[in-house]
């Protein structure tokens, strides 16, 4: 060491910050967020990241793709009615519309299943989901209804008839207001209540014939007409609300299967339920035939009611044979989409269907203008070209859906608009 008298200077010890003198674990605590104190953090440990189970995150493409498949069936049915049948294809148009009947139960089952699924995986935060569903339901009942009505009212003379239309979106909107408030009921009781509600609605259709106009409007709106109706077209509320409520039970089952990592259990449950419903539809048909042919011979109103109950074509209101058959086929179609997505095949098709599913409400509104306004006015009728025209229309609809999905407008960002919440990776909405 050099002495001061000879011009030397005592070397200074470097100043060490106080925090650096602390042990490693305490230094980690100083820099940790206040909401996540951890007294045992080690400097060399990698961060822990919580992720959702793989089975849970896999379900988003399948659910959206199933909803998109239902949307394709809607487009096919409308194209058959507005182009194929006017072009001279009454027989193929009729069968395509019959196949398109699968879309209605698919929409209600998927919508109800998503409500039940979201409640099962996030019961503590479901109030926010319920409020968002309520806002979207109010949008469907107001602005959404007017947007769809705009594609139907092409002439002032049509307004008196088209104003008396209740679309399927109106019924789904009412179901979104009611079903989320039934989830506190046990699933078995909810399912039994849905069955009883549908049976009672069928009985009311054929047993109650009100005289006053107000009561007839109430009956036609709630359970559907038996004969001439006040509405030009309507989807009855009560029977389809029962389907939506039953779908919430399915959503809870799917959530439990996904949480346990049973990747194939979802498809198995859907296939089993679909086969049971389809077999029940066949049983209803056979029993009605047997009773009418061998037990008694109904006449007049009783004969007409028996034929309607056993007819898979009768959909307004949905007969037991119709609802059981097409709900079963819808569950099988959903199971097929889930299996295809799980196997990783037809990935581009699944991705395209998922785009339609994520923007299903926008697509539902837009396709009315394509098939009800643009094609009838601007495309000549040629039955042989109908596959090409339908493929081109679906390409336009798909591209519009993709553009809408990547939208960045105030209306699109608004919580009022249009598609239902889906399950995303990590279990968020």
Buried (B, 14 or more C-beta within 10 A) or exposed (E): EEEEEEEEEEEEEEEEEEEEEEEEEEBBBEEEEEEEEEEEBEEEEEEEEEEBEEBBBBBBBBBBBBBBBBBBBBBBBBBBBBBBBEBEBEEBBBEBBBBBBBBBBBBBBBBBBBBBBBBBBBEEEBEEBBEBBBBBBBBBBEBBBEBBBBBBBBEEEEEEEBEBBBBBBBBBBBBBBEBBEBBEBEBEEBBBBBEEBBEBBBEBBBEEEEEEEEEBBEBBBBBBBBEEBBBBBBBBBBBBBBBBBBBBBBBBBBBBBBBEEBBEBBBEBBBEBBBEBBEBBBEBBEEBEEBBEEEEEBEEEEEBBBBBBBBBEBBBBBBBBBBBBBBBBBBBBBBBBBBBBBEEEBEEBBBBBBBBBBBBBBBBBBBBBBBBBEBEEEBEBEBEBBEEBBEEBBEBBBEBBBEBBEEEEEEBEEEBBBBBBBBEEEBEE
